[in-house]
């Protein structure tokens, strides 16, 4: 598990990039970028398929936690929480499905609204936005991995080795 630096104040200080987990979907390690310019968190998802269950909108999607590998992919089914128009960093606007996921960052678990998007060309499989960060995180823009680094085998796997 991720080592946590104990804060001496009410907020947890995080670097601009950290290792996190999504325990309810079976993702123990995922490298994330903390982005105070983004409202909602975003997760790389593929094979997104909407369906109905008990009269409610649901979505099935795949998650690959490693940046340069298809290994350890998981298939997730979740209730659709919302739909949002999201503007990407390039200015392109699109409607995205929003799901609720528990995120563990620096040893703290927060429920997060997460949009599903194709992040294949992005440097990180997951981006953590302001809505998740407002639950007691301060971002030190010049720092990285304040919660500790993932084990070497995990870091190598993330690089596709």
VEXPADREN-777404 format. One record per atom (N, C-alpha, C): residue number from 1; residue in one letter; atom name; z, x, y. Coordinates in Angstrom, 2 decimals. Layout:
BEGIN
{pt NUM,'a','CA',{Z,X,Y}}
...
//
This chain:
BEGIN
{pt 1,'x','N',{0.00,0.84,-1.18}}
{pt 1,'x','CA',{0.00,0.00,0.00}}
{pt 1,'x','C',{0.00,0.88,1.24}}
{pt 2,'x','N',{-0.32,0.31,2.35}}
{pt 2,'x','CA',{-0.42,1.03,3.62}}
{pt 2,'x','C',{0.97,1.40,4.12}}
{pt 3,'x','N',{1.12,2.65,4.55}}
{pt 3,'x','CA',{2.37,3.08,5.18}}
{pt 3,'x','C',{2.40,2.51,6.59}}
{pt 4,'x','N',{3.59,2.10,7.02}}
{pt 4,'x','CA',{3.73,1.48,8.33}}
{pt 4,'x','C',{4.60,2.36,9.22}}
{pt 5,'x','N',{4.13,2.60,10.42}}
{pt 5,'x','CA',{4.93,3.30,11.42}}
{pt 5,'x','C',{5.82,2.26,12.07}}
{pt 6,'x','N',{7.12,2.44,11.99}}
{pt 6,'x','CA',{8.07,1.47,12.53}}
{pt 6,'x','C',{8.06,1.50,14.05}}
{pt 7,'x','N',{7.76,0.38,14.71}}
{pt 7,'x','CA',{7.74,0.36,16.17}}
{pt 7,'x','C',{9.16,0.33,16.74}}
{pt 8,'x','N',{9.29,0.87,17.95}}
{pt 8,'x','CA',{10.58,0.81,18.62}}
{pt 8,'x','C',{10.56,-0.28,19.70}}
{pt 9,'x','N',{9.68,-1.22,19.55}}
{pt 9,'x','CA',{9.55,-2.35,20.47}}
{pt 9,'x','C',{9.04,-3.54,19.67}}
{pt 10,'x','N',{8.77,-4.66,20.32}}
{pt 10,'x','CA',{8.42,-5.88,19.60}}
{pt 10,'x','C',{6.98,-5.92,19.09}}
{pt 11,'x','N',{6.13,-5.02,19.55}}
{pt 11,'x','CA',{4.74,-5.01,19.10}}
{pt 11,'x','C',{4.48,-3.82,18.19}}
{pt 12,'x','N',{3.53,-3.99,17.30}}
{pt 12,'x','CA',{3.10,-2.92,16.42}}
{pt 12,'x','C',{1.89,-2.25,17.05}}
{pt 13,'x','N',{1.94,-0.95,17.19}}
{pt 13,'x','CA',{0.83,-0.21,17.77}}
{pt 13,'x','C',{-0.15,0.14,16.66}}
{pt 14,'x','N',{-1.41,-0.20,16.90}}
{pt 14,'x','CA',{-2.48,0.04,15.93}}
{pt 14,'x','C',{-3.56,0.87,16.59}}
{pt 15,'x','N',{-4.28,1.65,15.80}}
{pt 15,'x','CA',{-5.42,2.39,16.30}}
{pt 15,'x','C',{-6.65,1.50,16.38}}
{pt 16,'x','N',{-7.72,2.03,16.94}}
{pt 16,'x','CA',{-8.94,1.22,17.07}}
{pt 16,'x','C',{-9.60,0.99,15.72}}
{pt 17,'x','N',{-9.24,1.81,14.72}}
{pt 17,'x','CA',{-9.69,1.55,13.34}}
{pt 17,'x','C',{-8.49,1.77,12.44}}
{pt 18,'x','N',{-8.41,0.92,11.41}}
{pt 18,'x','CA',{-7.27,0.94,10.49}}
{pt 18,'x','C',{-7.76,0.50,9.11}}
{pt 19,'x','N',{-6.89,0.68,8.12}}
{pt 19,'x','CA',{-7.10,0.13,6.79}}
{pt 19,'x','C',{-6.28,-1.14,6.69}}
{pt 20,'x','N',{-6.87,-2.18,6.12}}
{pt 20,'x','CA',{-6.20,-3.48,5.99}}
{pt 20,'x','C',{-6.44,-4.02,4.59}}
{pt 21,'x','N',{-5.85,-5.17,4.30}}
{pt 21,'x','CA',{-6.12,-5.85,3.04}}
{pt 21,'x','C',{-6.23,-7.35,3.27}}
{pt 22,'x','N',{-6.91,-8.00,2.34}}
{pt 22,'x','CA',{-7.07,-9.45,2.33}}
{pt 22,'x','C',{-6.56,-9.91,0.96}}
{pt 23,'x','N',{-5.24,-9.98,0.80}}
{pt 23,'x','CA',{-4.65,-10.17,-0.54}}
{pt 23,'x','C',{-5.04,-11.45,-1.25}}
{pt 24,'x','N',{-5.21,-12.54,-0.52}}
{pt 24,'x','CA',{-5.50,-13.81,-1.20}}
{pt 24,'x','C',{-6.89,-13.86,-1.80}}
{pt 25,'x','N',{-7.78,-12.95,-1.39}}
{pt 25,'x','CA',{-9.11,-12.92,-2.00}}
{pt 25,'x','C',{-9.32,-11.68,-2.87}}
{pt 26,'x','N',{-8.28,-10.90,-3.06}}
{pt 26,'x','CA',{-8.36,-9.76,-3.97}}
{pt 26,'x','C',{-8.97,-8.50,-3.39}}
{pt 27,'x','N',{-8.94,-8.37,-2.07}}
{pt 27,'x','CA',{-9.44,-7.15,-1.42}}
{pt 27,'x','C',{-8.22,-6.34,-0.98}}
{pt 28,'x','N',{-7.92,-5.29,-1.75}}
{pt 28,'x','CA',{-6.73,-4.47,-1.46}}
{pt 28,'x','C',{-6.94,-3.49,-0.32}}
{pt 29,'x','N',{-8.18,-3.05,-0.11}}
{pt 29,'x','CA',{-8.48,-2.06,0.93}}
{pt 29,'x','C',{-9.79,-2.44,1.61}}
{pt 30,'x','N',{-9.77,-2.47,2.93}}
{pt 30,'x','CA',{-11.01,-2.64,3.70}}
{pt 30,'x','C',{-10.79,-1.94,5.04}}
{pt 31,'x','N',{-11.75,-1.10,5.41}}
{pt 31,'x','CA',{-11.64,-0.41,6.70}}
{pt 31,'x','C',{-12.09,-1.36,7.79}}
{pt 32,'x','N',{-11.25,-1.52,8.82}}
{pt 32,'x','CA',{-11.51,-2.50,9.87}}
{pt 32,'x','C',{-11.56,-1.84,11.24}}
{pt 33,'x','N',{-12.30,-2.46,12.12}}
{pt 33,'x','CA',{-12.34,-2.05,13.52}}
{pt 33,'x','C',{-11.59,-3.10,14.32}}
{pt 34,'x','N',{-10.66,-2.67,15.16}}
{pt 34,'x','CA',{-9.93,-3.58,16.02}}
{pt 34,'x','C',{-10.69,-3.67,17.34}}
{pt 35,'x','N',{-11.09,-4.88,17.70}}
{pt 35,'x','CA',{-11.99,-5.08,18.83}}
{pt 35,'x','C',{-11.40,-6.11,19.78}}
{pt 36,'x','N',{-10.79,-5.64,20.86}}
{pt 36,'x','CA',{-10.18,-6.55,21.83}}
{pt 36,'x','C',{-11.24,-7.30,22.64}}
{pt 37,'x','N',{-12.50,-6.90,22.53}}
{pt 37,'x','CA',{-13.57,-7.61,23.21}}
{pt 37,'x','C',{-14.08,-8.81,22.43}}
{pt 38,'x','N',{-13.68,-8.92,21.17}}
{pt 38,'x','CA',{-14.12,-10.03,20.33}}
{pt 38,'x','C',{-12.99,-11.06,20.24}}
{pt 39,'x','N',{-13.31,-12.30,20.35}}
{pt 39,'x','CA',{-12.30,-13.36,20.25}}
{pt 39,'x','C',{-11.85,-13.53,18.80}}
{pt 40,'x','N',{-12.82,-13.74,17.92}}
{pt 40,'x','CA',{-12.53,-14.07,16.53}}
{pt 40,'x','C',{-12.84,-12.88,15.63}}
{pt 41,'x','N',{-12.10,-12.74,14.57}}
{pt 41,'x','CA',{-12.38,-11.71,13.57}}
{pt 41,'x','C',{-13.65,-12.07,12.82}}
{pt 42,'x','N',{-14.29,-11.06,12.23}}
{pt 42,'x','CA',{-15.54,-11.27,11.51}}
{pt 42,'x','C',{-15.53,-10.44,10.23}}
{pt 43,'x','N',{-16.02,-11.03,9.16}}
{pt 43,'x','CA',{-16.04,-10.38,7.85}}
{pt 43,'x','C',{-17.46,-10.39,7.31}}
{pt 44,'x','N',{-17.87,-9.25,6.73}}
{pt 44,'x','CA',{-19.18,-9.19,6.09}}
{pt 44,'x','C',{-19.18,-10.13,4.89}}
{pt 45,'x','N',{-20.11,-11.06,4.87}}
{pt 45,'x','CA',{-20.23,-12.01,3.76}}
{pt 45,'x','C',{-21.71,-12.11,3.38}}
{pt 46,'x','N',{-21.94,-12.31,2.08}}
{pt 46,'x','CA',{-23.32,-12.47,1.60}}
{pt 46,'x','C',{-23.35,-13.66,0.64}}
{pt 47,'x','N',{-24.55,-14.14,0.35}}
{pt 47,'x','CA',{-24.76,-15.30,-0.52}}
{pt 47,'x','C',{-23.87,-16.47,-0.09}}
{pt 48,'x','N',{-23.86,-16.76,1.19}}
{pt 48,'x','CA',{-23.05,-17.84,1.75}}
{pt 48,'x','C',{-23.67,-19.18,1.35}}
{pt 49,'x','N',{-22.86,-20.02,0.71}}
{pt 49,'x','CA',{-23.33,-21.31,0.21}}
{pt 49,'x','C',{-22.29,-22.39,0.54}}
{pt 50,'x','N',{-22.70,-23.37,1.30}}
{pt 50,'x','CA',{-21.80,-24.47,1.65}}
{pt 50,'x','C',{-21.86,-25.54,0.57}}
{pt 51,'x','N',{-20.72,-26.20,0.34}}
{pt 51,'x','CA',{-20.67,-27.31,-0.60}}
{pt 51,'x','C',{-19.51,-28.23,-0.20}}
{pt 52,'x','N',{-19.43,-29.37,-0.88}}
{pt 52,'x','CA',{-18.38,-30.34,-0.59}}
{pt 52,'x','C',{-17.43,-30.42,-1.77}}
{pt 53,'x','N',{-16.14,-30.49,-1.47}}
{pt 53,'x','CA',{-15.11,-30.63,-2.50}}
{pt 53,'x','C',{-14.10,-31.66,-1.98}}
{pt 54,'x','N',{-13.91,-32.73,-2.73}}
{pt 54,'x','CA',{-12.96,-33.78,-2.36}}
{pt 54,'x','C',{-13.19,-34.29,-0.93}}
{pt 55,'x','N',{-14.46,-34.42,-0.56}}
{pt 55,'x','CA',{-14.82,-34.95,0.75}}
{pt 55,'x','C',{-14.68,-33.97,1.90}}
{pt 56,'x','N',{-14.36,-32.71,1.60}}
{pt 56,'x','CA',{-14.22,-31.70,2.65}}
{pt 56,'x','C',{-15.30,-30.64,2.52}}
{pt 57,'x','N',{-15.63,-30.02,3.65}}
{pt 57,'x','CA',{-16.60,-28.93,3.66}}
{pt 57,'x','C',{-15.95,-27.65,3.15}}
{pt 58,'x','N',{-16.60,-27.01,2.18}}
{pt 58,'x','CA',{-16.15,-25.74,1.61}}
{pt 58,'x','C',{-17.30,-24.75,1.66}}
{pt 59,'x','N',{-16.98,-23.49,1.47}}
{pt 59,'x','CA',{-17.99,-22.44,1.45}}
{pt 59,'x','C',{-17.67,-21.45,0.33}}
{pt 60,'x','N',{-18.71,-21.00,-0.32}}
{pt 60,'x','CA',{-18.60,-19.94,-1.34}}
{pt 60,'x','C',{-19.38,-18.75,-0.79}}
{pt 61,'x','N',{-18.78,-17.56,-0.86}}
{pt 61,'x','CA',{-19.44,-16.38,-0.33}}
{pt 61,'x','C',{-18.95,-15.13,-1.06}}
{pt 62,'x','N',{-19.75,-14.10,-0.99}}
{pt 62,'x','CA',{-19.39,-12.82,-1.59}}
{pt 62,'x','C',{-18.88,-11.87,-0.53}}
{pt 63,'x','N',{-17.96,-11.00,-0.94}}
{pt 63,'x','CA',{-17.42,-9.96,-0.06}}
{pt 63,'x','C',{-17.53,-8.63,-0.80}}
{pt 64,'x','N',{-18.09,-7.65,-0.14}}
{pt 64,'x','CA',{-18.12,-6.28,-0.66}}
{pt 64,'x','C',{-17.29,-5.43,0.30}}
{pt 65,'x','N',{-16.13,-4.95,-0.14}}
{pt 65,'x','CA',{-15.25,-4.24,0.78}}
{pt 65,'x','C',{-15.71,-2.84,1.16}}
{pt 66,'x','N',{-16.60,-2.23,0.37}}
{pt 66,'x','CA',{-17.00,-0.84,0.63}}
{pt 66,'x','C',{-18.27,-0.79,1.45}}
{pt 67,'x','N',{-18.30,0.09,2.42}}
{pt 67,'x','CA',{-19.40,0.18,3.35}}
{pt 67,'x','C',{-20.73,0.55,2.69}}
{pt 68,'x','N',{-20.72,1.47,1.77}}
{pt 68,'x','CA',{-21.98,1.95,1.21}}
{pt 68,'x','C',{-22.08,1.71,-0.29}}
{pt 69,'x','N',{-21.51,0.61,-0.75}}
{pt 69,'x','CA',{-21.49,0.36,-2.18}}
{pt 69,'x','C',{-21.39,-1.14,-2.47}}
{pt 70,'x','N',{-21.94,-1.54,-3.59}}
{pt 70,'x','CA',{-21.81,-2.92,-4.05}}
{pt 70,'x','C',{-20.64,-3.09,-5.01}}
{pt 71,'x','N',{-19.93,-2.00,-5.30}}
{pt 71,'x','CA',{-18.81,-2.05,-6.24}}
{pt 71,'x','C',{-17.68,-2.93,-5.72}}
{pt 72,'x','N',{-16.94,-3.49,-6.64}}
{pt 72,'x','CA',{-15.72,-4.25,-6.36}}
{pt 72,'x','C',{-15.94,-5.49,-5.50}}
{pt 73,'x','N',{-17.13,-6.04,-5.54}}
{pt 73,'x','CA',{-17.39,-7.27,-4.81}}
{pt 73,'x','C',{-16.62,-8.44,-5.40}}
{pt 74,'x','N',{-16.26,-9.39,-4.56}}
{pt 74,'x','CA',{-15.55,-10.58,-5.02}}
{pt 74,'x','C',{-16.28,-11.81,-4.49}}
{pt 75,'x','N',{-16.18,-12.91,-5.24}}
{pt 75,'x','CA',{-16.72,-14.20,-4.80}}
{pt 75,'x','C',{-15.53,-15.05,-4.38}}
{pt 76,'x','N',{-15.65,-15.64,-3.21}}
{pt 76,'x','CA',{-14.55,-16.39,-2.60}}
{pt 76,'x','C',{-14.99,-17.83,-2.36}}
{pt 77,'x','N',{-14.09,-18.77,-2.60}}
{pt 77,'x','CA',{-14.30,-20.16,-2.20}}
{pt 77,'x','C',{-13.19,-20.51,-1.23}}
{pt 78,'x','N',{-13.57,-21.11,-0.10}}
{pt 78,'x','CA',{-12.58,-21.43,0.93}}
{pt 78,'x','C',{-13.01,-22.71,1.66}}
{pt 79,'x','N',{-12.02,-23.42,2.13}}
{pt 79,'x','CA',{-12.31,-24.59,2.97}}
{pt 79,'x','C',{-12.88,-24.11,4.30}}
{pt 80,'x','N',{-13.89,-24.81,4.82}}
{pt 80,'x','CA',{-14.44,-24.49,6.13}}
{pt 80,'x','C',{-13.43,-24.96,7.17}}
{pt 81,'x','N',{-12.96,-24.03,7.97}}
{pt 81,'x','CA',{-11.97,-24.33,9.01}}
{pt 81,'x','C',{-12.65,-24.82,10.29}}
{pt 82,'x','N',{-13.80,-24.23,10.62}}
{pt 82,'x','CA',{-14.47,-24.55,11.88}}
{pt 82,'x','C',{-15.88,-23.96,11.83}}
{pt 83,'x','N',{-16.64,-24.25,12.85}}
{pt 83,'x','CA',{-17.94,-23.62,13.10}}
{pt 83,'x','C',{-17.94,-23.21,14.56}}
{pt 84,'x','N',{-18.45,-22.00,14.84}}
{pt 84,'x','CA',{-18.40,-21.49,16.21}}
{pt 84,'x','C',{-19.72,-20.84,16.59}}
{pt 85,'x','N',{-20.07,-20.98,17.85}}
{pt 85,'x','CA',{-21.16,-20.21,18.42}}
{pt 85,'x','C',{-20.58,-18.85,18.78}}
{pt 86,'x','N',{-21.15,-17.81,18.24}}
{pt 86,'x','CA',{-20.66,-16.46,18.47}}
{pt 86,'x','C',{-21.79,-15.63,19.04}}
{pt 87,'x','N',{-21.47,-14.87,20.09}}
{pt 87,'x','CA',{-22.46,-13.97,20.69}}
{pt 87,'x','C',{-22.17,-12.56,20.19}}
{pt 88,'x','N',{-23.17,-11.95,19.59}}
{pt 88,'x','CA',{-23.01,-10.59,19.06}}
{pt 88,'x','C',{-23.02,-9.58,20.21}}
{pt 89,'x','N',{-22.71,-8.33,19.88}}
{pt 89,'x','CA',{-22.70,-7.28,20.90}}
{pt 89,'x','C',{-24.10,-7.07,21.49}}
{pt 90,'x','N',{-25.14,-7.46,20.76}}
{pt 90,'x','CA',{-26.50,-7.32,21.27}}
{pt 90,'x','C',{-26.92,-8.52,22.14}}
{pt 91,'x','N',{-26.03,-9.52,22.25}}
{pt 91,'x','CA',{-26.31,-10.68,23.09}}
{pt 91,'x','C',{-26.89,-11.86,22.34}}
{pt 92,'x','N',{-27.19,-11.69,21.06}}
{pt 92,'x','CA',{-27.74,-12.76,20.23}}
{pt 92,'x','C',{-26.63,-13.76,19.89}}
{pt 93,'x','N',{-26.90,-15.06,20.03}}
{pt 93,'x','CA',{-25.92,-16.10,19.75}}
{pt 93,'x','C',{-26.29,-16.83,18.46}}
{pt 94,'x','N',{-25.30,-17.09,17.62}}
{pt 94,'x','CA',{-25.55,-17.82,16.38}}
{pt 94,'x','C',{-24.32,-18.63,16.01}}
{pt 95,'x','N',{-24.54,-19.71,15.26}}
{pt 95,'x','CA',{-23.42,-20.49,14.74}}
{pt 95,'x','C',{-22.93,-19.84,13.46}}
{pt 96,'x','N',{-21.61,-19.68,13.37}}
{pt 96,'x','CA',{-21.01,-19.08,12.17}}
{pt 96,'x','C',{-19.94,-20.00,11.60}}
{pt 97,'x','N',{-19.78,-19.91,10.30}}
{pt 97,'x','CA',{-18.70,-20.62,9.60}}
{pt 97,'x','C',{-17.41,-19.84,9.81}}
{pt 98,'x','N',{-16.32,-20.56,10.04}}
{pt 98,'x','CA',{-15.00,-19.95,10.21}}
{pt 98,'x','C',{-14.11,-20.38,9.05}}
{pt 99,'x','N',{-13.43,-19.41,8.42}}
{pt 99,'x','CA',{-12.45,-19.68,7.37}}
{pt 99,'x','C',{-11.12,-19.08,7.80}}
{pt 100,'x','N',{-10.04,-19.54,7.18}}
{pt 100,'x','CA',{-8.73,-18.96,7.42}}
{pt 100,'x','C',{-8.40,-18.01,6.29}}
{pt 101,'x','N',{-8.02,-16.78,6.62}}
{pt 101,'x','CA',{-7.66,-15.78,5.63}}
{pt 101,'x','C',{-6.38,-15.07,6.06}}
{pt 102,'x','N',{-5.54,-14.74,5.10}}
{pt 102,'x','CA',{-4.39,-13.89,5.38}}
{pt 102,'x','C',{-4.87,-12.45,5.46}}
{pt 103,'x','N',{-4.49,-11.78,6.53}}
{pt 103,'x','CA',{-4.85,-10.40,6.78}}
{pt 103,'x','C',{-3.56,-9.59,6.83}}
{pt 104,'x','N',{-3.52,-8.47,6.11}}
{pt 104,'x','CA',{-2.38,-7.57,6.19}}
{pt 104,'x','C',{-2.84,-6.32,6.91}}
{pt 105,'x','N',{-2.24,-6.08,8.06}}
{pt 105,'x','CA',{-2.59,-4.95,8.92}}
{pt 105,'x','C',{-1.30,-4.24,9.30}}
{pt 106,'x','N',{-1.21,-2.95,9.01}}
{pt 106,'x','CA',{-0.02,-2.15,9.27}}
{pt 106,'x','C',{1.24,-2.82,8.70}}
{pt 107,'x','N',{1.10,-3.36,7.50}}
{pt 107,'x','CA',{2.23,-3.97,6.81}}
{pt 107,'x','C',{2.62,-5.35,7.29}}
{pt 108,'x','N',{1.92,-5.90,8.27}}
{pt 108,'x','CA',{2.22,-7.24,8.79}}
{pt 108,'x','C',{1.15,-8.21,8.36}}
{pt 109,'x','N',{1.57,-9.36,7.84}}
{pt 109,'x','CA',{0.63,-10.39,7.40}}
{pt 109,'x','C',{0.48,-11.45,8.47}}
{pt 110,'x','N',{-0.78,-11.72,8.85}}
{pt 110,'x','CA',{-1.08,-12.76,9.83}}
{pt 110,'x','C',{-2.22,-13.62,9.29}}
{pt 111,'x','N',{-2.12,-14.92,9.50}}
{pt 111,'x','CA',{-3.24,-15.80,9.15}}
{pt 111,'x','C',{-4.27,-15.68,10.26}}
{pt 112,'x','N',{-5.52,-15.47,9.87}}
{pt 112,'x','CA',{-6.56,-15.20,10.85}}
{pt 112,'x','C',{-7.75,-16.12,10.68}}
{pt 113,'x','N',{-8.31,-16.55,11.80}}
{pt 113,'x','CA',{-9.61,-17.22,11.78}}
{pt 113,'x','C',{-10.65,-16.12,11.67}}
{pt 114,'x','N',{-11.54,-16.27,10.68}}
{pt 114,'x','CA',{-12.52,-15.23,10.39}}
{pt 114,'x','C',{-13.90,-15.86,10.28}}
{pt 115,'x','N',{-14.85,-15.34,11.05}}
{pt 115,'x','CA',{-16.23,-15.82,10.92}}
{pt 115,'x','C',{-16.91,-15.03,9.82}}
{pt 116,'x','N',{-17.86,-15.67,9.16}}
{pt 116,'x','CA',{-18.63,-15.02,8.10}}
{pt 116,'x','C',{-19.98,-14.60,8.67}}
{pt 117,'x','N',{-20.31,-13.32,8.51}}
{pt 117,'x','CA',{-21.57,-12.84,9.06}}
{pt 117,'x','C',{-22.10,-11.68,8.23}}
{pt 118,'x','N',{-23.35,-11.36,8.43}}
{pt 118,'x','CA',{-23.94,-10.21,7.76}}
{pt 118,'x','C',{-23.66,-8.98,8.61}}
{pt 119,'x','N',{-22.78,-8.11,8.13}}
{pt 119,'x','CA',{-22.41,-6.89,8.85}}
{pt 119,'x','C',{-22.96,-5.66,8.14}}
{pt 120,'x','N',{-24.03,-5.82,7.35}}
{pt 120,'x','CA',{-24.61,-4.70,6.61}}
{pt 120,'x','C',{-24.98,-3.54,7.51}}
{pt 121,'x','N',{-25.46,-3.82,8.68}}
{pt 121,'x','CA',{-25.91,-2.76,9.59}}
{pt 121,'x','C',{-24.80,-2.26,10.52}}
{pt 122,'x','N',{-23.62,-2.83,10.39}}
{pt 122,'x','CA',{-22.51,-2.45,11.26}}
{pt 122,'x','C',{-21.70,-1.34,10.60}}
{pt 123,'x','N',{-20.93,-0.63,11.37}}
{pt 123,'x','CA',{-20.14,0.48,10.87}}
{pt 123,'x','C',{-18.91,0.07,10.09}}
{pt 124,'x','N',{-18.49,-1.18,10.21}}
{pt 124,'x','CA',{-17.28,-1.66,9.54}}
{pt 124,'x','C',{-17.57,-3.01,8.90}}
{pt 125,'x','N',{-17.04,-3.23,7.70}}
{pt 125,'x','CA',{-17.22,-4.50,7.00}}
{pt 125,'x','C',{-16.43,-5.62,7.63}}
{pt 126,'x','N',{-15.41,-5.26,8.42}}
{pt 126,'x','CA',{-14.59,-6.29,9.07}}
{pt 126,'x','C',{-14.21,-5.85,10.46}}
{pt 127,'x','N',{-14.23,-6.81,11.37}}
{pt 127,'x','CA',{-13.83,-6.61,12.75}}
{pt 127,'x','C',{-12.64,-7.52,13.00}}
{pt 128,'x','N',{-11.58,-7.01,13.60}}
{pt 128,'x','CA',{-10.40,-7.81,13.91}}
{pt 128,'x','C',{-10.41,-8.11,15.41}}
{pt 129,'x','N',{-10.44,-9.40,15.75}}
{pt 129,'x','CA',{-10.52,-9.83,17.14}}
{pt 129,'x','C',{-9.18,-10.19,17.75}}
{pt 130,'x','N',{-9.23,-10.60,19.01}}
{pt 130,'x','CA',{-8.03,-10.89,19.80}}
{pt 130,'x','C',{-7.13,-11.96,19.19}}
{pt 131,'x','N',{-7.73,-13.00,18.59}}
{pt 131,'x','CA',{-6.89,-14.07,18.04}}
{pt 131,'x','C',{-5.93,-13.56,16.99}}
{pt 132,'x','N',{-6.35,-12.61,16.17}}
{pt 132,'x','CA',{-5.46,-12.02,15.16}}
{pt 132,'x','C',{-4.52,-11.01,15.81}}
{pt 133,'x','N',{-5.03,-10.23,16.76}}
{pt 133,'x','CA',{-4.24,-9.18,17.38}}
{pt 133,'x','C',{-3.12,-9.71,18.27}}
{pt 134,'x','N',{-3.26,-10.93,18.76}}
{pt 134,'x','CA',{-2.24,-11.48,19.66}}
{pt 134,'x','C',{-0.92,-11.77,18.94}}
{pt 135,'x','N',{-0.89,-11.61,17.63}}
{pt 135,'x','CA',{0.32,-11.83,16.86}}
{pt 135,'x','C',{1.16,-10.56,16.78}}
{pt 136,'x','N',{1.30,-9.86,17.88}}
{pt 136,'x','CA',{2.20,-8.72,17.96}}
{pt 136,'x','C',{1.59,-7.35,17.77}}
{pt 137,'x','N',{0.29,-7.19,18.03}}
{pt 137,'x','CA',{-0.35,-5.88,17.91}}
{pt 137,'x','C',{-0.79,-5.38,19.28}}
{pt 138,'x','N',{-0.57,-4.11,19.53}}
{pt 138,'x','CA',{-1.12,-3.42,20.69}}
{pt 138,'x','C',{-2.10,-2.39,20.15}}
{pt 139,'x','N',{-3.29,-2.30,20.76}}
{pt 139,'x','CA',{-4.30,-1.38,20.28}}
{pt 139,'x','C',{-4.31,-0.13,21.15}}
{pt 140,'x','N',{-4.08,1.01,20.53}}
{pt 140,'x','CA',{-4.18,2.30,21.19}}
{pt 140,'x','C',{-5.62,2.78,20.99}}
{pt 141,'x','N',{-6.42,2.65,22.04}}
{pt 141,'x','CA',{-7.86,2.88,21.92}}
{pt 141,'x','C',{-8.23,4.30,21.49}}
{pt 142,'x','N',{-7.39,5.26,21.75}}
{pt 142,'x','CA',{-7.70,6.64,21.39}}
{pt 142,'x','C',{-7.14,7.07,20.05}}
{pt 143,'x','N',{-6.55,6.16,19.31}}
{pt 143,'x','CA',{-5.89,6.49,18.05}}
{pt 143,'x','C',{-6.61,5.82,16.87}}
{pt 144,'x','N',{-6.43,6.40,15.70}}
{pt 144,'x','CA',{-6.99,5.84,14.46}}
{pt 144,'x','C',{-5.98,5.95,13.34}}
{pt 145,'x','N',{-5.99,4.97,12.48}}
{pt 145,'x','CA',{-5.21,4.98,11.23}}
{pt 145,'x','C',{-3.72,5.25,11.46}}
{pt 146,'x','N',{-3.13,4.57,12.43}}
{pt 146,'x','CA',{-1.70,4.72,12.68}}
{pt 146,'x','C',{-0.88,4.15,11.54}}
{pt 147,'x','N',{-1.47,3.26,10.76}}
{pt 147,'x','CA',{-0.80,2.71,9.59}}
{pt 147,'x','C',{-0.94,3.60,8.36}}
{pt 148,'x','N',{-1.61,4.72,8.51}}
{pt 148,'x','CA',{-1.83,5.64,7.40}}
{pt 148,'x','C',{-3.23,5.52,6.86}}
{pt 149,'x','N',{-3.66,6.56,6.20}}
{pt 149,'x','CA',{-4.98,6.57,5.58}}
{pt 149,'x','C',{-4.90,6.00,4.18}}
{pt 150,'x','N',{-5.99,5.41,3.75}}
{pt 150,'x','CA',{-6.10,4.95,2.36}}
{pt 150,'x','C',{-6.11,6.19,1.46}}
{pt 151,'x','N',{-5.75,6.03,0.19}}
{pt 151,'x','CA',{-5.84,7.16,-0.73}}
{pt 151,'x','C',{-7.26,7.74,-0.76}}
{pt 152,'x','N',{-7.37,9.01,-1.07}}
{pt 152,'x','CA',{-8.65,9.70,-1.05}}
{pt 152,'x','C',{-9.71,8.99,-1.90}}
{pt 153,'x','N',{-9.33,8.51,-3.08}}
{pt 153,'x','CA',{-10.30,7.84,-3.96}}
{pt 153,'x','C',{-10.87,6.59,-3.28}}
{pt 154,'x','N',{-10.05,5.89,-2.51}}
{pt 154,'x','CA',{-10.52,4.70,-1.78}}
{pt 154,'x','C',{-11.46,5.11,-0.65}}
{pt 155,'x','N',{-11.10,6.15,0.09}}
{pt 155,'x','CA',{-11.95,6.60,1.20}}
{pt 155,'x','C',{-13.31,7.06,0.67}}
{pt 156,'x','N',{-13.32,7.76,-0.46}}
{pt 156,'x','CA',{-14.58,8.21,-1.06}}
{pt 156,'x','C',{-15.42,7.02,-1.52}}
{pt 157,'x','N',{-14.76,6.03,-2.09}}
{pt 157,'x','CA',{-15.48,4.84,-2.55}}
{pt 157,'x','C',{-16.11,4.11,-1.36}}
{pt 158,'x','N',{-15.39,4.05,-0.25}}
{pt 158,'x','CA',{-15.91,3.40,0.94}}
{pt 158,'x','C',{-17.16,4.12,1.46}}
{pt 159,'x','N',{-17.25,5.43,1.22}}
{pt 159,'x','CA',{-18.42,6.19,1.65}}
{pt 159,'x','C',{-19.52,6.19,0.60}}
{pt 160,'x','N',{-19.31,5.45,-0.51}}
{pt 160,'x','CA',{-20.34,5.34,-1.54}}
{pt 160,'x','C',{-20.37,6.50,-2.51}}
{pt 161,'x','N',{-19.25,7.21,-2.64}}
{pt 161,'x','CA',{-19.20,8.37,-3.55}}
{pt 161,'x','C',{-18.36,8.06,-4.76}}
//
